[in-house]
Amino acid sequence: MDKGVLQQFIEWIIHNGGLYVLLLVIFVETGVFFCFFLPGDSLLFAAGFYVDELAKQFFDVNYTVIILLIIIAAILGNTLGYWFGYKVGPLLYQRKDSFFFKKKNLIRAHDFYEEYGKATVFLGIFLPIVRTFAPIVAGIVKMDKKAFMLFNIIGSSCWVAAMILGGKFLQGWMLQKYGFDLKNHVDVIVIALAALTMLPVLYKVFFGRKKADDTPVAD
């Protein structure tokens, strides 16, 4: 079977300093506002297929060490986002839109945060786009630092562990039960997972806006 483009790309990453690339992608997606487009969920889930290989490449450690390192990268990324929002976030509202920056994304993240409160830091990391902007908004609204770090640590740990372990054990189960290697279908899996994780965001954007437009304005 011919390998798809995404499969070739992921395999290239895995065999060319894969862990360091993965750590960098997770760090910047959670910490740098113009990197919201990176596919963190899909990359982590696919990395679960190869986590044992990554562990061998990294001083032949147990795969749980790899998960811990990626969790730390996510925590640090969120912390960077919070710091950025805390220090310079208010200036973003005065910035003009550009190719990498859309003010509407910041406003949507702010509305999401206002609606769901502090739990957004925990829940937001499971949602594309939201996970990039939620820590920044937490900084903008001056969320308590200790509370932010608590939700940051818990959320990052749950997200990374769920994605990688989900990929690892699903791959093992499919191989053992059906002799079906998910590594040969990375393209389909990555696209399907990206679409699935985007559904809550799309629902919020389109149906949330519709509900807001239908709300009668008081005289």
KAGI-V585120 format. One record per residue. OMEGA is omega in whole degrees, -180 to 180 (NA if undefined). Layout:
OMEGA, OMEGA
This chain:
178, 180, 178, -177, -179, 179, 178, -179, -179, 178, 177, 179, -177, -175, 179, -180, -173, -177, -177, 176, 180, 178, -180, -179, -179, -180, -176, 179, -179, -174, -176, -168, -179, 177, -178, -176, -177, -175, -176, -179, -176, -179, 179, -179, 178, 178, 177, 177, -172, -171, 178, 177, 178, -180, 179, 180, -178, 176, 176, -180, 173, -176, 178, 176, 178, 178, 180, 180, -180, 175, 179, 178, 179, 179, 180, 178, 177, 180, 176, 178, 178, 180, 179, 179, -178, -175, -171, -177, -178, 180, -179, -179, 179, -177, 178, 178, 177, -179, -177, -175, 175, -177, -179, 178, 178, -180, 179, 178, 179, 179, 179, -180, -179, -177, -174, 173, -174, -179, 179, 179, 178, -175, -174, -177, 178, -176, 176, -179, -180, -177, 178, -173, -178, 178, 179, 179, 177, 177, -180, -178, 176, 175, 180, -174, -179, 179, 179, -178, 178, 180, 179, -178, -178, -178, -180, -180, -179, -178, -177, -179, -179, -178, -175, 180, 176, 178, -177, -175, 175, 177, 180, -179, -180, 178, -177, -174, -172, -176, -175, -177, -179, 179, -180, -178, -177, -177, -178, -178, -179, 180, -180, -179, 178, 179, -179, -178, 179, -176, 179, 179, 180, 178, -179, -177, -173, -178, 176, 178, -179, 179, 180, -180, -178, -180, -179, 180, -179, 178, NA
